[in-house]
Amino acid sequence: MRIELAYFAWVRERMGTPGETVELPPAIADVAALLGWLAARDERGAATFADPHRIRAAIDGALAGPDAPLAGVREVALFPPVTGG
Amino acid sequence: MIRVFVQAAPIDVGAEIDLHDAGGHGASASFIGRVRGDAGLTELFLEHHPAMTEAGLASLAHAAADRWKLGALTLIHRVGSMTPGETIVLVLASSRHRAEALAACEYLIDRLKTDVMLWKRESFADGRIAWVEEREDDRDRAARWE
């Protein structure tokens, strides 16, 4: 399954890119599994996603929890807790 | 009328108050958030999401307008690079009486700190650069409105 990943704030900095297209194995079915897959993929992923509790996600423009399914999804945004205002 | 903007240009507070149509609504309340220059801060950078930031602000604005029967609402958030003293966020809320306008202002500033896709990065005179961490106090204040 092919999806677009978009990174923001220190997630973007640590990954060294604002986004990428990835081909996910079929077993990666939800956001939590995606974070685990990225953390296991390489050193950048490990440094960024080692503590998944610090990461928030949005799927196709809507905030999504760790158990949100990825089937049929176009884009997943990954970012730290927001700090505007 | 509801006006929501995400902009890189400086917020002209005086001009926005003039544009905010409070005609006939009786009470207008405002909140202005500015960049603090303490601890040697030299730059505040606001990162945002190209679509979700404005959508998130608009969603909060409509929720507030419905809940407090607002006659007019202006919600503007700046993004990009700012220096101490510059305006980060402006909320203007108008209603028939003061209680609704004041409550809507407080709701909007509390909720946009926890619900909207914005991230602050601080740069200091000693060269240190750090992303701002979420604050438990902000989460508690936002939760009061649920």
gemmi code that builds the backbone of each chain (N, CA, C; Angstrom):
import gemmi

chains = {
    "A": [
        ("MET", (0.846, -1.200, 0.000), (0.000, 0.000, 0.000), (0.884, 1.254, 0.000)),
        ("ARG", (0.581, 2.169, -0.924), (1.396, 3.373, -1.052), (0.681, 4.553, -0.393)),
        ("ILE", (1.365, 5.259, 0.527), (0.773, 6.467, 1.127), (1.805, 7.594, 1.182)),
        ("GLU", (1.281, 8.819, 1.251), (2.123, 10.002, 1.421), (2.261, 10.280, 2.918)),
        ("LEU", (3.484, 10.583, 3.353), (3.709, 11.008, 4.733), (4.131, 12.469, 4.728)),
        ("ALA", (3.555, 13.269, 5.629), (3.942, 14.680, 5.772), (4.403, 14.897, 7.206)),
        ("TYR", (5.552, 15.564, 7.358), (6.133, 15.775, 8.678), (6.135, 17.260, 9.030)),
        ("PHE", (5.946, 17.571, 10.314), (5.920, 18.963, 10.760), (6.772, 19.158, 12.014)),
        ("ALA", (7.257, 20.415, 12.164), (8.018, 20.861, 13.355), (9.228, 19.945, 13.583)),
        ("TRP", (9.475, 19.497, 14.839), (10.716, 18.724, 15.039), (10.650, 17.339, 14.407)),
        ("VAL", (9.486, 16.856, 14.082), (9.403, 15.590, 13.342), (10.005, 15.791, 11.946)),
        ("ARG", (9.650, 16.918, 11.309), (10.202, 17.253, 9.986), (11.721, 17.408, 10.071)),
        ("GLU", (12.187, 18.139, 11.109), (13.633, 18.369, 11.231), (14.402, 17.062, 11.437)),
        ("ARG", (13.881, 16.219, 12.331), (14.601, 14.973, 12.619), (14.577, 14.016, 11.432)),
        ("MET", (13.475, 14.013, 10.672), (13.403, 13.136, 9.499), (14.188, 13.719, 8.325)),
        ("GLY", (14.518, 15.018, 8.394), (15.326, 15.637, 7.354), (14.571, 15.910, 6.068)),
        ("THR", (13.234, 15.883, 6.116), (12.416, 16.128, 4.922), (10.999, 16.504, 5.344)),
        ("PRO", (10.298, 17.324, 4.525), (8.906, 17.646, 4.866), (7.934, 16.515, 4.548)),
        ("GLY", (8.389, 15.506, 3.809), (7.485, 14.411, 3.509), (8.102, 13.404, 2.566)),
        ("GLU", (7.416, 12.286, 2.376), (7.905, 11.238, 1.484), (6.743, 10.325, 1.124)),
        ("THR", (6.958, 9.569, 0.051), (5.995, 8.535, -0.318), (6.572, 7.189, 0.108)),
        ("VAL", (5.763, 6.387, 0.803), (6.262, 5.080, 1.258), (5.351, 3.959, 0.766)),
        ("GLU", (5.964, 2.814, 0.573), (5.227, 1.587, 0.225), (5.170, 0.735, 1.489)),
        ("LEU", (3.991, 0.634, 2.073), (3.872, -0.056, 3.361), (3.572, -1.544, 3.163)),
        ("PRO", (4.204, -2.397, 3.986), (3.815, -3.818, 3.983), (2.351, -3.955, 4.432)),
        ("PRO", (1.648, -4.957, 3.945), (0.218, -5.117, 4.280), (-0.049, -5.210, 5.779)),
        ("ALA", (0.945, -5.659, 6.552), (0.741, -5.831, 7.993), (0.631, -4.498, 8.735)),
        ("ILE", (1.068, -3.403, 8.103), (1.035, -2.091, 8.776), (-0.358, -1.503, 8.576)),
        ("ALA", (-1.240, -1.765, 9.553), (-2.665, -1.492, 9.342), (-3.173, -0.236, 10.028)),
        ("ASP", (-2.425, 0.297, 11.014), (-2.912, 1.507, 11.703), (-1.751, 2.458, 12.014)),
        ("VAL", (-2.096, 3.610, 12.627), (-1.096, 4.650, 12.878), (0.005, 4.138, 13.805)),
        ("ALA", (-0.365, 3.412, 14.849), (0.627, 2.895, 15.793), (1.621, 1.975, 15.087)),
        ("ALA", (1.112, 1.128, 14.207), (1.993, 0.221, 13.465), (2.902, 0.989, 12.514)),
        ("LEU", (2.362, 2.066, 11.926), (3.174, 2.912, 11.038), (4.346, 3.533, 11.801)),
        ("LEU", (4.078, 4.053, 13.008), (5.141, 4.663, 13.810), (6.207, 3.620, 14.159)),
        ("GLY", (5.770, 2.412, 14.496), (6.716, 1.332, 14.791), (7.548, 0.967, 13.576)),
        ("TRP", (6.894, 0.953, 12.408), (7.593, 0.615, 11.157), (8.645, 1.675, 10.822)),
        ("LEU", (8.282, 2.962, 10.981), (9.233, 4.053, 10.712), (10.401, 4.007, 11.699)),
        ("ALA", (10.115, 3.718, 12.966), (11.168, 3.675, 13.978), (12.154, 2.546, 13.702)),
        ("ALA", (11.654, 1.451, 13.128), (12.508, 0.291, 12.857), (13.234, 0.405, 11.521)),
        ("ARG", (12.791, 1.358, 10.656), (13.299, 1.416, 9.282), (14.743, 1.898, 9.194)),
        ("ASP", (15.063, 2.982, 9.932), (16.428, 3.521, 9.858), (16.711, 4.385, 11.092)),
        ("GLU", (17.917, 4.958, 11.124), (18.337, 5.727, 12.304), (17.497, 6.975, 12.510)),
        ("ARG", (17.179, 7.679, 11.419), (16.343, 8.879, 11.530), (14.980, 8.526, 12.118)),
        ("GLY", (14.407, 7.468, 11.603), (13.103, 7.026, 12.103), (13.173, 6.662, 13.575)),
        ("ALA", (14.245, 5.980, 13.967), (14.408, 5.591, 15.365), (14.509, 6.824, 16.254)),
        ("ALA", (15.281, 7.832, 15.797), (15.471, 9.048, 16.603), (14.179, 9.857, 16.712)),
        ("THR", (13.331, 9.782, 15.688), (12.118, 10.593, 15.658), (10.947, 9.911, 16.366)),
        ("PHE", (10.815, 8.610, 16.165), (9.591, 7.920, 16.606), (9.824, 6.927, 17.736)),
        ("ALA", (10.985, 7.061, 18.423), (11.282, 6.127, 19.506), (10.223, 6.193, 20.599)),
        ("ASP", (9.673, 7.421, 20.840), (8.647, 7.579, 21.871), (7.327, 7.997, 21.200)),
        ("PRO", (6.513, 7.014, 20.788), (5.309, 7.340, 20.008), (4.286, 8.182, 20.773)),
        ("HIS", (4.399, 8.216, 22.114), (3.452, 9.039, 22.885), (3.639, 10.527, 22.617)),
        ("ARG", (4.798, 10.910, 22.061), (5.061, 12.325, 21.769), (4.592, 12.706, 20.373)),
        ("ILE", (4.012, 11.768, 19.633), (3.634, 12.004, 18.232), (2.110, 12.051, 18.090)),
        ("ARG", (1.634, 13.031, 17.311), (0.214, 13.100, 16.954), (0.099, 12.855, 15.448)),
        ("ALA", (-1.107, 12.470, 15.002), (-1.290, 12.141, 13.587), (-2.589, 12.729, 13.057)),
        ("ALA", (-2.583, 12.998, 11.751), (-3.815, 13.372, 11.048), (-3.860, 12.563, 9.763)),
        ("ILE", (-5.048, 12.034, 9.456), (-5.234, 11.238, 8.238), (-6.132, 12.015, 7.285)),
        ("ASP", (-5.583, 12.317, 6.106), (-6.342, 13.054, 5.080), (-7.064, 14.267, 5.671)),
        ("GLY", (-6.347, 15.013, 6.517), (-6.881, 16.284, 7.010), (-7.671, 16.218, 8.301)),
        ("ALA", (-7.809, 15.032, 8.904), (-8.551, 14.925, 10.163), (-7.671, 14.270, 11.221)),
        ("LEU", (-7.688, 14.808, 12.445), (-6.890, 14.232, 13.523), (-7.272, 12.772, 13.728)),
        ("ALA", (-6.250, 11.940, 14.018), (-6.472, 10.499, 14.108), (-5.672, 9.910, 15.265)),
        ("GLY", (-6.256, 8.945, 15.958), (-5.582, 8.292, 17.085), (-4.693, 7.158, 16.618)),
        ("PRO", (-3.946, 6.534, 17.564), (-2.995, 5.471, 17.208), (-3.646, 4.251, 16.571)),
        ("ASP", (-4.938, 4.010, 16.857), (-5.577, 2.824, 16.292), (-6.375, 3.130, 15.022)),
        ("ALA", (-6.202, 4.355, 14.478), (-6.914, 4.710, 13.237), (-6.383, 3.872, 12.074)),
        ("PRO", (-7.268, 3.236, 11.287), (-6.831, 2.357, 10.193), (-6.256, 3.136, 9.010)),
        ("LEU", (-5.341, 2.501, 8.290), (-4.676, 3.150, 7.155), (-5.245, 2.703, 5.807)),
        ("ALA", (-6.148, 1.749, 5.803), (-6.681, 1.235, 4.541), (-7.357, 2.353, 3.748)),
        ("GLY", (-6.952, 2.524, 2.489), (-7.573, 3.513, 1.618), (-7.132, 4.942, 1.858)),
        ("VAL", (-6.152, 5.131, 2.736), (-5.715, 6.467, 3.106), (-4.757, 7.026, 2.057)),
        ("ARG", (-4.854, 8.342, 1.815), (-3.937, 8.982, 0.864), (-2.725, 9.571, 1.583)),
        ("GLU", (-2.996, 10.399, 2.626), (-1.890, 11.080, 3.313), (-2.001, 10.961, 4.827)),
        ("VAL", (-0.862, 10.711, 5.469), (-0.786, 10.735, 6.931), (0.198, 11.831, 7.330)),
        ("ALA", (-0.256, 12.772, 8.160), (0.631, 13.805, 8.707), (1.054, 13.380, 10.106)),
        ("LEU", (2.348, 13.536, 10.401), (2.884, 13.174, 11.717), (3.581, 14.396, 12.306)),
        ("PHE", (3.298, 14.689, 13.585), (3.770, 15.951, 14.168), (3.748, 15.873, 15.688)),
        ("PRO", (4.451, 16.806, 16.373), (4.396, 16.858, 17.833), (3.081, 17.499, 18.291)),
        ("PRO", (2.756, 17.414, 19.594), (1.593, 18.147, 20.108), (1.684, 19.616, 19.709)),
        ("VAL", (0.527, 20.218, 19.384), (0.527, 21.583, 18.854), (0.788, 22.603, 19.966)),
        ("THR", (1.334, 23.771, 19.579), (1.723, 24.795, 20.572), (1.448, 26.204, 20.060)),
        ("GLY", (0.295, 26.409, 19.381), (-0.003, 27.747, 18.867), (-0.566, 28.659, 19.938)),
        ("GLY", (-1.071, 29.815, 19.482), (-1.724, 30.748, 20.408), (-0.801, 31.803, 20.950)),
    ],
    "B": [
        ("MET", (-20.710, 38.459, 11.159), (-19.858, 37.877, 10.128), (-18.626, 37.241, 10.774)),
        ("ILE", (-18.260, 36.046, 10.298), (-17.078, 35.354, 10.819), (-15.918, 35.565, 9.851)),
        ("ARG", (-14.796, 36.062, 10.378), (-13.591, 36.276, 9.563), (-12.452, 35.493, 10.194)),
        ("VAL", (-11.844, 34.575, 9.421), (-10.734, 33.758, 9.917), (-9.573, 33.852, 8.932)),
        ("PHE", (-8.399, 34.195, 9.424), (-7.227, 34.294, 8.554), (-6.001, 33.656, 9.202)),
        ("VAL", (-5.188, 32.987, 8.364), (-3.840, 32.565, 8.738), (-2.921, 33.354, 7.826)),
        ("GLN", (-2.021, 34.141, 8.391), (-1.234, 35.027, 7.527), (0.198, 35.193, 8.008)),
        ("ALA", (1.115, 35.376, 7.022), (2.519, 35.612, 7.335), (2.776, 37.100, 7.571)),
        ("ALA", (1.901, 37.960, 7.040), (2.072, 39.409, 7.199), (1.717, 39.824, 8.626)),
        ("PRO", (2.342, 40.908, 9.123), (2.003, 41.401, 10.462), (0.503, 41.681, 10.589)),
        ("ILE", (-0.031, 41.467, 11.803), (-1.445, 41.730, 12.065), (-1.597, 43.195, 12.476)),
        ("ASP", (-2.358, 43.957, 11.704), (-2.617, 45.363, 12.017), (-3.866, 45.417, 12.908)),
        ("VAL", (-3.626, 45.439, 14.226), (-4.727, 45.306, 15.183), (-5.751, 46.426, 15.013)),
        ("GLY", (-5.275, 47.649, 14.849), (-6.193, 48.782, 14.703), (-7.076, 48.643, 13.477)),
        ("ALA", (-6.452, 48.261, 12.358), (-7.216, 48.104, 11.118), (-8.214, 46.959, 11.237)),
        ("GLU", (-7.821, 45.874, 11.915), (-8.722, 44.721, 12.055), (-9.921, 45.075, 12.933)),
        ("ILE", (-9.690, 45.892, 13.967), (-10.816, 46.313, 14.810), (-11.801, 47.132, 13.975)),
        ("ASP", (-11.276, 47.978, 13.081), (-12.153, 48.766, 12.209), (-12.935, 47.864, 11.244)),
        ("LEU", (-12.265, 46.792, 10.735), (-12.917, 45.903, 9.771), (-13.924, 44.967, 10.435)),
        ("HIS", (-13.691, 44.682, 11.730), (-14.584, 43.784, 12.480), (-15.920, 44.499, 12.655)),
        ("ASP", (-16.961, 43.927, 12.064), (-18.248, 44.626, 12.052), (-19.025, 44.352, 13.326)),
        ("ALA", (-18.832, 45.221, 14.320), (-19.531, 45.058, 15.595), (-20.813, 45.882, 15.618)),
        ("GLY", (-21.204, 46.444, 14.475), (-22.354, 47.329, 14.437), (-23.606, 46.710, 15.028)),
        ("GLY", (-24.169, 47.336, 16.038), (-25.415, 46.877, 16.605), (-25.309, 45.718, 17.580)),
        ("HIS", (-24.101, 45.203, 17.838), (-23.980, 44.040, 18.708), (-23.744, 44.395, 20.174)),
        ("GLY", (-23.492, 45.649, 20.471), (-23.442, 46.088, 21.864), (-22.132, 45.853, 22.569)),
        ("ALA", (-21.656, 44.587, 22.594), (-20.451, 44.272, 23.372), (-19.400, 43.626, 22.477)),
        ("SER", (-18.169, 44.133, 22.549), (-17.052, 43.517, 21.832), (-15.929, 43.241, 22.815)),
        ("ALA", (-15.389, 42.015, 22.776), (-14.242, 41.654, 23.610), (-13.090, 41.297, 22.696)),
        ("SER", (-11.857, 41.514, 23.174), (-10.694, 41.196, 22.351), (-9.646, 40.449, 23.154)),
        ("PHE", (-8.865, 39.615, 22.451), (-7.654, 39.041, 23.036), (-6.536, 39.235, 22.027)),
        ("ILE", (-5.402, 39.750, 22.508), (-4.226, 39.939, 21.659), (-3.076, 39.178, 22.289)),
        ("GLY", (-2.543, 38.173, 21.583), (-1.377, 37.432, 22.065), (-0.137, 37.958, 21.381)),
        ("ARG", (0.898, 38.311, 22.169), (2.109, 38.883, 21.573), (3.337, 38.035, 21.921)),
        ("VAL", (4.398, 38.208, 21.141), (5.663, 37.515, 21.379), (6.331, 38.125, 22.608)),
        ("ARG", (6.633, 37.275, 23.598), (7.357, 37.734, 24.796), (8.854, 37.752, 24.493)),
        ("GLY", (9.524, 38.787, 24.985), (10.959, 38.901, 24.736), (11.806, 38.433, 25.905)),
        ("ASP", (11.217, 37.637, 26.808), (11.991, 37.241, 28.000), (12.974, 36.116, 27.679)),
        ("ALA", (13.920, 35.899, 28.578), (14.946, 34.852, 28.462), (15.824, 35.023, 27.219)),
        ("GLY", (15.928, 36.273, 26.723), (16.808, 36.537, 25.587), (16.261, 36.052, 24.254)),
        ("LEU", (14.936, 35.884, 24.170), (14.336, 35.421, 22.908), (14.510, 36.477, 21.812)),
        ("THR", (14.974, 36.035, 20.649), (15.183, 36.965, 19.536), (14.213, 36.735, 18.393)),
        ("GLU", (13.730, 35.474, 18.226), (12.785, 35.169, 17.152), (11.822, 34.080, 17.588)),
        ("LEU", (10.563, 34.269, 17.224), (9.579, 33.196, 17.376), (9.120, 32.820, 15.977)),
        ("PHE", (9.221, 31.510, 15.672), (8.785, 31.024, 14.363), (7.569, 30.125, 14.564)),
        ("LEU", (6.509, 30.391, 13.792), (5.283, 29.593, 13.861), (5.173, 28.751, 12.601)),
        ("GLU", (5.240, 27.428, 12.764), (5.027, 26.532, 11.624), (3.553, 26.136, 11.582)),
        ("HIS", (3.014, 25.950, 10.354), (1.612, 25.578, 10.233), (1.418, 24.547, 9.121)),
        ("HIS", (0.213, 24.014, 9.041), (-0.158, 23.060, 7.992), (-0.911, 23.843, 6.907)),
        ("PRO", (-0.575, 23.647, 5.631), (-1.144, 24.496, 4.574), (-2.671, 24.489, 4.529)),
        ("ALA", (-3.316, 23.397, 4.924), (-4.787, 23.351, 4.867), (-5.413, 23.238, 6.254)),
        ("MET", (-4.835, 22.398, 7.106), (-5.511, 22.066, 8.365), (-5.496, 23.201, 9.387)),
        ("THR", (-4.511, 24.105, 9.312), (-4.457, 25.180, 10.300), (-5.666, 26.108, 10.155)),
        ("GLU", (-5.897, 26.568, 8.925), (-7.036, 27.469, 8.721), (-8.355, 26.736, 8.955)),
        ("ALA", (-8.444, 25.474, 8.525), (-9.674, 24.695, 8.742), (-9.944, 24.530, 10.236)),
        ("GLY", (-8.892, 24.300, 11.017), (-9.048, 24.135, 12.463), (-9.525, 25.418, 13.130)),
        ("LEU", (-8.959, 26.547, 12.711), (-9.388, 27.842, 13.258), (-10.839, 28.123, 12.876)),
        ("ALA", (-11.188, 27.827, 11.624), (-12.563, 28.083, 11.166), (-13.559, 27.220, 11.938)),
        ("SER", (-13.184, 25.985, 12.199), (-14.060, 25.080, 12.940), (-14.315, 25.609, 14.356)),
        ("LEU", (-13.248, 26.071, 15.022), (-13.408, 26.656, 16.364), (-14.253, 27.926, 16.313)),
        ("ALA", (-14.022, 28.749, 15.285), (-14.755, 30.010, 15.167), (-16.252, 29.752, 15.028)),
        ("HIS", (-16.625, 28.775, 14.184), (-18.049, 28.475, 14.005), (-18.655, 27.881, 15.270)),
        ("ALA", (-17.869, 27.056, 15.982), (-18.366, 26.483, 17.245), (-18.640, 27.594, 18.257)),
        ("ALA", (-17.727, 28.568, 18.342), (-17.904, 29.674, 19.292), (-19.084, 30.557, 18.907)),
        ("ALA", (-19.204, 30.841, 17.597), (-20.295, 31.712, 17.129), (-21.653, 31.092, 17.418)),
        ("ASP", (-21.745, 29.757, 17.262), (-23.004, 29.057, 17.548), (-23.292, 29.038, 19.052)),
        ("ARG", (-22.256, 28.708, 19.829), (-22.450, 28.511, 21.273), (-22.856, 29.803, 21.981)),
        ("TRP", (-22.251, 30.940, 21.577), (-22.507, 32.198, 22.286), (-23.312, 33.196, 21.461)),
        ("LYS", (-23.906, 32.726, 20.349), (-24.759, 33.592, 19.520), (-24.043, 34.904, 19.171)),
        ("LEU", (-22.818, 34.768, 18.663), (-22.024, 35.959, 18.352), (-22.551, 36.655, 17.104)),
        ("GLY", (-22.536, 37.986, 17.129), (-22.926, 38.751, 15.958), (-21.774, 38.921, 14.993)),
        ("ALA", (-20.538, 38.932, 15.515), (-19.354, 39.080, 14.674), (-18.170, 38.437, 15.376)),
        ("LEU", (-17.291, 37.836, 14.569), (-16.103, 37.181, 15.128), (-14.944, 37.333, 14.155)),
        ("THR", (-13.807, 37.794, 14.672), (-12.571, 37.866, 13.893), (-11.524, 37.021, 14.603)),
        ("LEU", (-10.879, 36.106, 13.865), (-9.854, 35.233, 14.441), (-8.690, 35.187, 13.455)),
        ("ILE", (-7.562, 35.782, 13.842), (-6.410, 35.864, 12.938), (-5.187, 35.305, 13.650)),
        ("HIS", (-4.493, 34.350, 12.997), (-3.264, 33.805, 13.572), (-2.123, 34.034, 12.601)),
        ("ARG", (-1.042, 34.582, 13.116), (0.129, 34.813, 12.284), (0.970, 33.546, 12.218)),
        ("VAL", (1.679, 33.343, 11.089), (2.638, 32.244, 10.954), (3.948, 32.802, 10.400)),
        ("GLY", (5.013, 32.007, 10.531), (6.311, 32.446, 10.053), (7.124, 33.081, 11.160)),
        ("SER", (8.033, 33.993, 10.770), (9.005, 34.549, 11.700), (8.515, 35.847, 12.344)),
        ("MET", (8.648, 35.931, 13.681), (8.224, 37.117, 14.429), (9.276, 37.505, 15.450)),
        ("THR", (9.241, 38.775, 15.862), (10.165, 39.248, 16.894), (9.372, 39.731, 18.104)),
        ("PRO", (10.041, 39.888, 19.276), (9.322, 40.273, 20.496), (8.459, 41.521, 20.292)),
        ("GLY", (7.254, 41.466, 20.853), (6.321, 42.576, 20.756), (5.322, 42.439, 19.635)),
        ("GLU", (5.619, 41.601, 18.627), (4.685, 41.451, 17.501), (3.481, 40.604, 17.902)),
        ("THR", (2.366, 40.857, 17.229), (1.127, 40.140, 17.537), (1.121, 38.776, 16.868)),
        ("ILE", (0.880, 37.718, 17.676), (0.789, 36.343, 17.164), (-0.649, 36.007, 16.802)),
        ("VAL", (-1.572, 36.408, 17.685), (-2.962, 36.009, 17.486), (-3.889, 37.138, 17.935)),
        ("LEU", (-4.971, 37.323, 17.181), (-5.976, 38.338, 17.516), (-7.357, 37.695, 17.496)),
        ("VAL", (-8.095, 37.876, 18.602), (-9.485, 37.411, 18.674), (-10.368, 38.614, 18.966)),
        ("LEU", (-11.390, 38.824, 18.152), (-12.395, 39.866, 18.401), (-13.755, 39.191, 18.348)),
        ("ALA", (-14.523, 39.333, 19.428), (-15.844, 38.692, 19.485), (-16.877, 39.717, 19.911)),
        ("SER", (-18.003, 39.754, 19.184), (-19.066, 40.701, 19.498), (-20.390, 39.982, 19.694)),
        ("SER", (-21.117, 40.451, 20.720), (-22.420, 39.858, 21.025), (-23.313, 40.956, 21.603)),
        ("ARG", (-24.551, 40.577, 21.954), (-25.463, 41.578, 22.507), (-24.973, 42.100, 23.857)),
        ("HIS", (-24.460, 41.170, 24.685), (-24.015, 41.549, 26.031), (-22.601, 41.026, 26.285)),
        ("ARG", (-21.935, 41.561, 27.298), (-20.508, 41.300, 27.477), (-20.172, 39.849, 27.818)),
        ("ALA", (-21.039, 39.156, 28.558), (-20.679, 37.820, 29.036), (-20.366, 36.876, 27.880)),
        ("GLU", (-21.189, 36.913, 26.809), (-20.986, 36.022, 25.669), (-19.691, 36.363, 24.927)),
        ("ALA", (-19.439, 37.649, 24.721), (-18.237, 38.062, 23.985), (-16.971, 37.678, 24.752)),
        ("LEU", (-16.976, 37.905, 26.080), (-15.804, 37.575, 26.892), (-15.573, 36.069, 26.934)),
        ("ALA", (-16.641, 35.296, 27.110), (-16.504, 33.836, 27.176), (-15.996, 33.278, 25.848)),
        ("ALA", (-16.510, 33.806, 24.737), (-16.088, 33.316, 23.419), (-14.601, 33.575, 23.195)),
        ("CYS", (-14.125, 34.750, 23.606), (-12.698, 35.076, 23.487), (-11.847, 34.070, 24.249)),
        ("GLU", (-12.251, 33.793, 25.491), (-11.470, 32.891, 26.339), (-11.479, 31.467, 25.761)),
        ("TYR", (-12.658, 31.034, 25.314), (-12.786, 29.709, 24.695), (-11.851, 29.587, 23.498)),
        ("LEU", (-11.864, 30.593, 22.619), (-11.084, 30.502, 21.384), (-9.591, 30.446, 21.660)),
        ("ILE", (-9.099, 31.261, 22.587), (-7.654, 31.240, 22.841), (-7.252, 29.964, 23.565)),
        ("ASP", (-8.119, 29.472, 24.467), (-7.807, 28.211, 25.157), (-7.768, 27.044, 24.186)),
        ("ARG", (-8.769, 26.955, 23.316), (-8.879, 25.786, 22.442), (-7.889, 25.828, 21.283)),
        ("LEU", (-7.565, 27.010, 20.786), (-6.648, 27.010, 19.644), (-5.236, 26.606, 20.063)),
        ("LYS", (-4.935, 26.727, 21.348), (-3.615, 26.274, 21.830), (-3.481, 24.757, 21.819)),
        ("THR", (-4.588, 24.034, 21.854), (-4.505, 22.568, 21.910), (-5.095, 21.880, 20.687)),
        ("ASP", (-5.907, 22.596, 19.883), (-6.664, 21.936, 18.813), (-6.191, 22.268, 17.402)),
        ("VAL", (-5.370, 23.298, 17.235), (-5.069, 23.775, 15.882), (-3.608, 23.501, 15.529)),
        ("MET", (-3.374, 23.126, 14.262), (-2.049, 22.713, 13.782), (-1.100, 23.901, 13.680)),
        ("LEU", (-0.441, 24.210, 14.777), (0.542, 25.294, 14.849), (1.641, 24.856, 15.812)),
        ("TRP", (2.888, 25.173, 15.447), (4.016, 24.787, 16.306), (4.974, 25.962, 16.431)),
        ("LYS", (5.348, 26.267, 17.695), (6.256, 27.397, 17.965), (7.698, 26.918, 18.105)),
        ("ARG", (8.607, 27.661, 17.453), (10.039, 27.414, 17.624), (10.697, 28.718, 18.083)),
        ("GLU", (11.466, 28.641, 19.169), (12.080, 29.839, 19.748), (13.575, 29.877, 19.458)),
        ("SER", (14.075, 31.061, 19.109), (15.521, 31.281, 18.959), (15.957, 32.307, 19.984)),
        ("PHE", (17.138, 32.070, 20.592), (17.625, 32.940, 21.665), (18.960, 33.581, 21.293)),
        ("ALA", (19.268, 34.674, 22.024), (20.477, 35.451, 21.727), (21.748, 34.616, 21.854)),
        ("ASP", (21.724, 33.584, 22.710), (22.928, 32.755, 22.886), (23.049, 31.655, 21.821)),
        ("GLY", (22.158, 31.696, 20.807), (22.256, 30.742, 19.705), (21.382, 29.510, 19.879)),
        ("ARG", (20.786, 29.355, 21.051), (19.938, 28.198, 21.313), (18.654, 28.297, 20.487)),
        ("ILE", (18.207, 27.168, 19.934), (16.937, 27.093, 19.193), (16.164, 25.896, 19.740)),
        ("ALA", (14.888, 26.106, 20.090), (14.123, 25.005, 20.691), (12.659, 25.076, 20.295)),
        ("TRP", (12.083, 23.915, 20.002), (10.634, 23.835, 19.783), (9.945, 23.896, 21.135)),
        ("VAL", (8.863, 24.642, 21.215), (8.117, 24.780, 22.471), (7.390, 23.467, 22.768)),
        ("GLU", (7.464, 23.032, 24.019), (6.773, 21.811, 24.447), (5.341, 22.147, 24.833)),
        ("GLU", (4.427, 21.181, 24.674), (3.054, 21.428, 25.109), (3.039, 21.564, 26.633)),
        ("ARG", (2.127, 22.413, 27.154), (2.055, 22.676, 28.589), (0.808, 22.026, 29.175)),
        ("GLU", (1.007, 21.389, 30.316), (-0.119, 20.716, 30.981), (-1.208, 21.722, 31.333)),
        ("ASP", (-0.782, 22.931, 31.733), (-1.733, 23.979, 32.090), (-2.634, 24.335, 30.896)),
        ("ASP", (-2.051, 24.365, 29.674), (-2.851, 24.646, 28.475), (-3.868, 23.543, 28.232)),
        ("ARG", (-3.438, 22.285, 28.446), (-4.371, 21.157, 28.254), (-5.525, 21.246, 29.244)),
        ("ASP", (-5.192, 21.587, 30.508), (-6.234, 21.681, 31.538), (-7.228, 22.794, 31.204)),
        ("ARG", (-6.708, 23.942, 30.751), (-7.595, 25.072, 30.434), (-8.503, 24.721, 29.254)),
        ("ALA", (-7.954, 24.056, 28.242), (-8.759, 23.676, 27.076), (-9.834, 22.661, 27.462)),
        ("ALA", (-9.503, 21.762, 28.390), (-10.450, 20.708, 28.786), (-11.657, 21.260, 29.524)),
        ("ARG", (-11.513, 22.453, 30.127), (-12.637, 23.044, 30.874), (-13.854, 23.272, 29.977)),
        ("TRP", (-13.634, 23.415, 28.664), (-14.723, 23.772, 27.746), (-15.449, 22.567, 27.189)),
        ("GLU", (-14.997, 21.342, 27.542), (-15.628, 20.158, 26.957), (-16.924, 19.804, 27.669)),
    ],
}
model = gemmi.Model(1)
for chain_id, residues in chains.items():
    chain = gemmi.Chain(chain_id)
    for i, (resn, *xyz) in enumerate(residues, 1):
        res = gemmi.Residue()
        res.name, res.seqid = resn, gemmi.SeqId(i, " ")
        for name, pos in zip(("N", "CA", "C"), xyz):
            atom = gemmi.Atom()
            atom.name, atom.element = name, gemmi.Element(name[0])
            atom.pos, atom.b_iso = gemmi.Position(*pos), 0.0
            res.add_atom(atom)
        chain.add_residue(res)
    model.add_chain(chain)
structure = gemmi.Structure()
structure.add_model(model)
structure.setup_entities()
